Amino acid sequence: MASTEELYQHYLKHPVICTDTRAITQGCLFFALKGDHFDANTFAKQALALGAAFAIVDNENYAVSEQCILVTDVLTTLQELAKHHRKQLTIPVIGLTGSNGKTTTKELIRAVLAEQFNTFATKGNLNNHIGVPLSILSLNSDTEIAVIEMGANHQKEIELLCEIAQPTHGLITNVGMAHLDGFGGFEGVKKGKAELYAYLKAHHGYAFIYRNNPYLLEMSEAAGLNKVIYYGSERENAVSGQLKHTDPLIEFEWVAKDNVFEAKANLTGTYNFENILAAICIGNFFELTPVQINHGLANYFPSNNRSQLTKTDHNMVICDFYNANPSSMTAALNNLKSLSAHHKTAIIGDMFELGIEAPVQHELVAKLAAQNEIGLLIFIGKDFYAFKDQYAGLFFETPVEAATYLQENPIKDNLVLLKGSRGMALEQLLPLL
């Protein structure tokens, strides 16, 4: 069996990691991971034929040549290799988690820090027990600072990801009603996310905390953090800010060291302002100038279907269908209510991973949508469909049924919110809007 150090020497010569034979590059290391429905050991020979320098396998039956490196467990080996690589680096690593806004905040931080530093940020949603080690192994000698997103739906997962990424700085965007099934309720969410604070405390790291959020204050105090940088609405914070305009894009002012600066961002949604302040706070901490910070913010354009404002031939659509939970759905509906438009439509899909809370949470959202007097309400999914006789709006069990309705009854000249959990695949409705 190959040791971590032996494998690391191969990595230094072949620093590109592949886990999918469809993405093999010449001279890469192929890690034969297992999934619920596949065993990539069976693709080791193919990976080598496609140009991989070595294939890391954990089944001796597929160690077919000297280019196959046999290990006890491929996933554990990948994680240990990432830990070893991280220990060789002396750069700041910002660990980022939260129930809502992780990816948007990550991209805002990256946009700001990139004004001065060679900045790496987690690609896409590579934020789990596989994605984080792949992200760490993407860092090289040119990287000056890294922003590593950490996702979780069970306790102890953030703890594991911290052991791999070894963050020197950290941020929890918020805690909300997300992944309740895995975390075991809201208190479980708080406990799971607070594992980042615990790691920072144990390793003398810095935490950036949104002072307006009582849950984050409670969690940080419980963790006993002593290296804390606050941001929020009040001047007592290292960075503070106030919204000036949010219809539809955000304009605001922010303050650092009693100096006031005007700025704007290409984002919609009042709820995104705290994400913007987080990026400003981190940029300020790393001594970027206000001009650099504002330039970075102004040059960030969302392209990941998170609070993304999209002009179609017939409507203005808030594309926010990458994910959804009760907290983010509430924020999105309240934001739609606040925006000025003659006609508004909310098309919202089921929220996943809520466990026994699913019926209650879906009814609360349906009730809120009705109270907001938005205009046309379209609910999609089995959980929302259960309330079709209790609340105003159109209810469809599937996106296909909703698509048929939209084809026969096109929506025009509306401001449309399109939001639901990723598994609802609401992007298929966008061409009809």
C-alpha positions in Angstrom: 0.0 0.0 0.0 1.3 3.4 -0.9 1.9 5.9 1.9 0.6 9.5 1.8 4.1 10.8 1.3 4.8 8.5 -1.6 1.6 9.5 -3.2 2.4 13.2 -2.6 5.6 12.8 -4.6 3.5 11.6 -7.5 1.1 14.5 -7.0 3.9 17.1 -7.2 4.9 15.7 -10.6 1.2 15.3 -11.7 -0.8 18.0 -9.8 -4.1 17.5 -11.7 -6.7 15.3 -10.0 -9.4 13.6 -12.0 -12.3 11.5 -10.7 -14.2 11.1 -13.9 -12.9 9.4 -17.1 -14.9 11.9 -19.1 -12.6 14.6 -17.8 -9.2 12.9 -18.0 -6.3 15.2 -18.9 -2.9 14.1 -20.0 -0.7 13.2 -17.1 -3.4 13.5 -14.4 -3.9 11.3 -11.3 -7.1 9.3 -11.5 -8.8 8.6 -8.2 -11.2 5.6 -8.5 -13.9 6.7 -6.1 -17.0 4.7 -5.3 -20.6 5.9 -5.4 -24.0 4.5 -4.6 -24.3 3.2 -8.1 -20.8 2.9 -9.5 -17.3 1.7 -8.7 -14.7 3.7 -10.5 -12.1 1.0 -9.9 -13.7 -0.6 -13.0 -12.6 2.5 -15.1 -8.9 2.5 -14.0 -7.7 0.8 -17.1 -9.7 3.2 -19.3 -8.3 6.2 -17.4 -4.8 5.1 -18.0 -5.5 4.5 -21.7 -6.9 8.0 -21.9 -3.7 9.5 -20.6 -3.8 9.4 -16.8 -0.3 9.1 -15.4 -1.5 6.9 -12.5 -4.7 5.4 -11.2 -5.3 5.2 -7.5 -7.5 2.1 -6.8 -8.6 0.2 -3.7 -9.5 -3.1 -5.3 -6.5 -5.3 -6.1 -8.4 -6.9 -9.0 -8.1 -3.6 -10.9 -4.4 -2.9 -10.1 -3.6 -4.1 -13.6 -0.3 -2.4 -14.1 2.6 -0.5 -12.4 0.6 2.7 -13.1 -2.0 1.5 -10.6 -1.4 2.6 -7.1 -3.2 0.3 -4.6 -4.5 2.0 -1.4 -6.9 0.9 1.4 -9.6 3.4 0.6 -9.5 5.8 -2.3 -11.7 8.5 -0.7 -9.8 8.5 2.6 -6.5 8.6 0.6 -7.8 11.6 -1.4 -8.7 13.4 1.8 -5.4 12.6 3.5 -3.5 13.8 0.4 -5.3 17.1 0.5 -4.6 17.5 4.3 -0.9 16.8 3.6 -0.8 19.3 0.7 -2.6 21.9 2.8 0.1 21.6 5.5 2.7 22.6 3.0 0.9 25.9 2.3 1.3 29.1 4.4 -1.4 31.1 2.7 -4.7 32.3 4.3 -7.6 30.0 3.8 -11.1 31.3 4.4 -13.5 28.6 5.3 -17.1 29.5 4.5 -20.4 27.8 5.4 -24.0 28.7 6.2 -27.6 27.7 5.5 -28.1 30.4 2.8 -25.9 32.5 0.6 -22.7 30.5 0.7 -22.0 30.5 -3.0 -23.0 34.1 -3.6 -20.9 35.2 -0.6 -17.9 33.1 -1.8 -18.1 34.7 -5.3 -18.3 38.2 -3.8 -15.3 37.5 -1.6 -13.4 36.1 -4.6 -14.3 39.1 -6.7 -13.1 41.5 -4.1 -9.9 39.7 -3.1 -8.9 39.1 -6.7 -8.4 42.9 -7.0 -5.1 42.4 -5.1 -4.4 38.7 -4.7 -4.1 35.6 -6.8 -7.3 34.2 -5.3 -8.7 30.7 -5.5 -12.4 30.0 -4.7 -14.3 26.8 -4.7 -15.5 26.0 -8.2 -19.2 25.4 -8.6 -20.6 23.4 -5.7 -17.5 21.3 -4.9 -18.1 21.9 -1.2 -18.5 18.4 0.3 -16.2 15.6 1.5 -15.0 15.0 -2.1 -15.2 18.6 -3.4 -13.2 20.2 -0.6 -10.1 17.9 -1.0 -10.3 18.5 -4.7 -10.3 22.2 -4.1 -7.4 22.1 -1.7 -5.4 20.0 -4.2 -6.1 22.7 -6.8 -4.0 25.2 -4.8 -0.5 25.8 -6.2 2.5 27.9 -5.5 0.9 30.9 -7.3 -2.2 30.9 -5.0 -2.0 33.8 -2.5 -5.4 33.3 -0.8 -8.1 30.7 -0.9 -11.9 30.8 -0.2 -13.2 27.3 0.5 -16.9 26.7 0.6 -18.1 24.0 3.0 -21.5 22.4 2.7 -23.1 19.9 5.1 -26.4 18.2 5.9 -25.3 16.3 9.0 -23.4 17.1 12.1 -19.6 16.4 12.1 -19.3 17.1 8.4 -18.1 20.7 8.8 -15.6 19.4 11.4 -14.3 16.9 8.8 -14.0 19.6 6.1 -12.2 21.9 8.5 -9.6 19.1 9.2 -9.0 18.9 5.4 -9.0 22.6 4.5 -7.5 23.9 7.8 -8.9 27.4 7.6 -7.1 30.3 9.1 -10.2 32.5 8.8 -13.9 31.6 8.7 -17.4 32.9 8.0 -20.8 31.5 8.7 -23.3 33.4 6.5 -26.3 32.5 8.6 -28.2 29.5 10.1 -31.7 28.7 8.9 -34.2 26.0 8.1 -32.1 24.0 5.8 -31.3 20.2 5.7 -33.5 19.8 8.8 -33.8 16.1 8.1 -30.1 15.4 8.3 -29.3 17.9 11.1 -32.2 16.8 13.2 -33.9 20.2 13.5 -32.8 23.8 13.8 -30.7 23.4 16.9 -28.9 20.6 15.0 -28.2 23.1 12.2 -26.7 25.6 14.6 -24.6 22.9 16.3 -23.3 21.6 12.9 -22.4 25.0 11.5 -20.7 26.0 14.8 -18.1 23.3 14.1 -16.3 26.0 12.0 -16.2 28.3 15.0 -14.9 25.4 17.2 -12.1 24.8 14.7 -11.1 28.4 14.5 -11.0 28.7 18.3 -8.8 25.6 18.6 -6.4 26.8 15.9 -6.3 30.5 16.8 -8.1 31.6 13.6 -10.1 34.7 12.8 -13.9 34.7 12.5 -15.9 37.2 10.5 -19.3 37.6 12.2 -22.5 39.4 11.1 -23.4 41.2 14.3 -27.0 41.7 13.4 -27.6 37.9 13.5 -28.3 36.9 17.1 -27.8 33.2 16.4 -24.3 33.8 15.1 -23.5 35.9 18.2 -24.8 33.2 20.4 -22.8 30.5 18.6 -19.6 32.5 18.6 -19.9 33.3 22.3 -20.5 29.6 23.1 -17.4 28.7 21.1 -15.3 31.2 23.1 -13.9 32.9 20.0 -11.3 35.6 20.8 -10.3 36.7 17.3 -13.5 38.2 15.9 -14.1 40.8 13.2 -17.6 42.1 13.1 -19.7 43.6 10.3 -23.3 44.8 10.4 -25.5 47.9 10.4 -24.0 49.8 13.3 -20.8 52.0 13.2 -19.3 50.0 16.1 -18.4 47.2 13.7 -15.1 47.0 11.7 -17.3 47.5 8.6 -20.9 48.8 8.6 -23.3 49.6 5.9 -26.8 50.8 5.0 -29.0 50.0 2.0 -30.0 53.0 0.0 -31.9 51.4 -3.0 -32.9 47.8 -3.8 -35.2 48.1 -6.8 -34.2 45.9 -8.5 -30.4 46.1 -7.9 -28.7 47.0 -4.7 -27.1 50.4 -4.0 -25.7 51.2 -0.6 -23.1 53.0 1.5 -20.5 51.4 3.7 -18.3 52.7 6.4 -14.8 51.7 7.6 -12.7 53.7 10.1 -15.3 56.5 9.9 -14.9 56.9 6.2 -18.1 56.6 4.1 -18.2 55.0 0.6 -20.9 54.7 -1.9 -21.2 51.5 -3.9 -23.6 49.3 -5.9 -23.8 45.6 -6.8 -25.3 43.6 -9.7 -27.5 41.6 -7.3 -31.2 41.8 -6.3 -32.6 41.0 -2.9 -32.3 42.8 0.4 -31.1 39.5 1.8 -27.9 39.8 -0.3 -26.8 42.9 1.5 -25.3 41.0 4.4 -23.4 38.8 1.9 -22.0 42.0 0.3 -21.0 43.4 3.7 -19.1 40.1 4.4 -17.1 40.5 1.3 -16.3 44.2 2.1 -15.3 43.2 5.7 -12.9 40.6 4.4 -11.5 42.8 1.8 -11.0 45.5 4.4 -9.3 43.1 6.8 -6.8 42.1 4.1 -6.1 45.8 3.5 -7.6 46.3 0.1 -8.4 49.9 -0.7 -12.0 51.1 -0.8 -11.5 51.6 -4.6 -10.4 48.0 -5.0 -13.3 46.7 -2.9 -15.9 48.7 -4.8 -14.4 47.8 -8.2 -14.5 44.1 -7.3 -18.2 44.3 -6.2 -19.2 46.2 -9.3 -17.5 43.7 -11.6 -19.3 40.7 -10.1 -22.2 39.5 -12.2 -24.1 36.4 -10.9 -24.3 33.6 -13.4 -25.2 30.7 -11.2 -29.0 31.0 -10.9 -28.8 32.5 -7.4 -30.5 35.9 -7.2 -29.7 36.3 -10.9 -31.8 39.0 -12.7 -32.5 37.8 -16.3 -34.3 39.7 -19.0 -36.2 37.4 -21.3 -38.2 38.4 -24.4 -41.3 38.8 -22.3 -40.4 39.2 -18.6 -37.8 40.1 -16.0 -37.0 36.9 -14.1 -35.3 36.5 -10.8 -33.5 33.2 -11.4 -33.1 31.7 -7.9 -33.6 28.0 -8.6 -30.3 26.6 -7.7 -31.6 25.7 -4.2 -34.3 26.5 -1.7 -35.2 26.1 2.0 -37.8 27.9 4.2 -35.4 30.7 5.2 -34.3 31.5 1.6 -37.8 31.1 0.2 -39.2 33.6 2.8 -36.5 36.1 2.0 -37.1 35.7 -1.8 -40.9 36.2 -1.4 -40.5 39.2 0.8 -38.0 40.7 -1.6 -40.4 40.2 -4.5 -43.1 42.0 -2.5 -40.8 45.0 -2.0 -39.9 45.4 -5.6 -41.8 47.8 -7.8 -43.5 46.3 -10.8 -47.0 46.6 -12.3 -47.4 42.8 -12.5 -45.6 40.1 -10.4 -45.6 36.3 -10.5 -44.1 33.9 -8.1 -43.3 30.4 -9.4 -42.0 28.3 -6.5 -41.2 24.6 -6.2 -40.9 22.2 -3.4 -38.1 22.5 -0.8 -36.2 19.2 -0.2 -34.5 17.6 2.9 -37.0 19.0 5.5 -37.9 15.6 6.9 -40.9 15.7 9.2 -41.0 19.5 9.1 -41.9 19.4 5.3 -45.7 19.8 5.6 -45.5 22.6 8.2 -42.8 24.5 6.3 -44.5 24.2 2.9 -47.8 25.5 4.4 -46.0 28.4 6.0 -44.5 29.4 2.7 -47.8 29.0 0.9 -49.5 31.2 3.5 -46.8 33.8 3.3 -47.0 33.9 -0.5 -50.8 34.5 -0.3 -50.4 37.2 2.3 -47.8 39.1 0.2 -50.4 39.8 -2.4 -47.8 39.2 -5.2 -50.2 38.6 -8.0 -50.1 35.3 -9.8 -48.9 32.4 -7.6 -47.8 29.1 -9.1 -46.8 26.3 -6.7 -45.1 23.2 -8.1 -44.4 19.8 -6.4 -46.1 17.2 -4.3 -45.5 19.0 -1.0 -47.1 22.3 -2.1 -49.8 20.4 -4.0 -51.1 19.1 -0.7 -52.4 22.6 0.1 -54.1 23.2 -3.3 -57.6 23.5 -1.6 -56.4 25.8 1.2 -54.5 28.6 -0.4 -55.0 30.9 -3.5 -52.9 30.1 -6.5 -52.3 27.5 -9.2 -50.9 24.2 -8.0 -49.1 21.6 -10.1 -47.6 18.3 -9.0 -44.7 18.4 -11.5 -42.8 21.0 -13.5 -44.0 19.3 -16.7 -47.6 20.1 -15.8 -46.6 23.7 -15.0 -44.9 23.9 -18.3 -48.0 22.8 -20.2 -50.0 25.6 -18.4 -47.3 28.2 -19.2 -47.3 27.2 -22.9 -51.1 27.6 -23.1 -51.2 30.7 -20.8 -48.0 32.7 -21.5 -46.9 35.2 -18.9 -45.8 38.6 -20.3 -44.6 41.9 -18.9 -44.2 40.5 -15.4 -41.5 40.5 -12.7 -41.2 36.7 -12.1 -39.6 34.9 -9.2 -38.5 31.4 -10.2 -37.3 29.5 -7.1 -37.2 25.9 -5.8 -34.9 23.2 -4.7 -32.4 22.0 -7.2 -34.1 18.6 -7.6 -37.2 20.4 -8.9 -35.3 21.4 -12.1 -37.2 24.6 -12.5 -34.7 25.8 -15.1 -36.8 23.9 -17.7 -39.5 26.6 -17.2 -37.2 29.6 -18.0 -37.5 29.2 -21.8 -41.3 29.6 -21.3 -41.0 32.9 -19.5 
